[in-house]
Amino acid sequence: MGIVVRLDLVLARKKVKSKELAAFVGITEQNLSLLKSGKVRGVRFDTLSKICEMLECQPGDILEFDASQPDDGDGDS
């Protein structure tokens, strides 16, 4: 079971460029790219909050639980 990041879809719907969002949030474009691809192990609530503020959305618009996705395998419960 895993979390799927839908940030790229929200960015496209809102017509916001990754560069603009990264600058607003205060993170690098590379880190935003890693977040968009789902290659991060976590996200700070303040980062998520700024993303939602800029995109005028809810966290559930960006993050989705998908039971069919493989778990990250870190062994944490």
Residue pairs with C-beta under 8 A, 6 or more apart in sequence:
1 65
1 66
1 67
1 69
1 71
2 65
2 66
2 69
2 70
2 71
2 72
3 38
3 63
3 64
3 65
3 66
3 69
4 38
4 63
4 64
4 65
4 66
4 69
5 35
5 36
5 37
5 38
5 62
5 63
5 64
6 61
6 62
6 63
6 64
7 35
7 36
7 51
7 62
8 36
10 55
10 57
10 61
10 62
11 17
11 18
11 21
11 36
11 55
14 55
14 56
14 57
16 54
16 55
18 29
18 32
18 33
18 36
19 29
20 54
21 32
21 51
21 54
21 55
22 28
22 29
22 31
22 32
24 50
24 54
25 32
25 47
25 50
25 51
25 54
26 50
27 47
31 40
34 40
35 43
41 72
41 74
48 59
48 62
51 62
52 58
52 59
52 61
52 62
55 61
55 62
